[in-house]
């Protein structure tokens, strides 16, 4: 066997061995998944009629404290009574409607709005504000309110771990539920005229 050929063969064999030896190490590299958000982004939507589609986007906080794992008291403590709340976590909740609607009997023109609330033990004031894209309620400006409606708050038998905004099955109300509290906001296409 030719010495040059043997030398060439051994370098090729050595390169192949190194490649195959390194391949399992490369294959074992682990890339962790993105961390799940503490208050995940959620959406609820409903087509009210042929021309009116309503969508609400929000971040859904939990009763359990994400830092300590402890159960928190929500209404009256984490979310104080009598103060403007972003109606969720992170960015202020937003409502978009393609047609004019009525919220608890008050007319709201088509458009996209920020939603806030002032919770009380027995009722909430739902606030629709034209200043969208806000982080929390830190820069909330009452002068930008489009409308306010008062809706009753009731206690629930069940405990809801996640703050949830959802249309009822008929699409006639928007239910806001968290901990042992539920607020129902009647929603309908606006009457003609």
Secondary structure as UniProt FT lines:
FT   HELIX           3..27
FT   STRAND          41..47
FT   STRAND          53..59
FT   TURN            66..68
FT   TURN            76..78
FT   TURN            81..82
FT   STRAND          84..85
FT   STRAND          93..97
FT   STRAND          101..103
FT   TURN            104..105
FT   STRAND          106..108
FT   STRAND          111..119
FT   STRAND          123..129
FT   TURN            136..139
FT   HELIX           142..144
FT   STRAND          145..167
FT   TURN            169..170
FT   STRAND          173..189
//
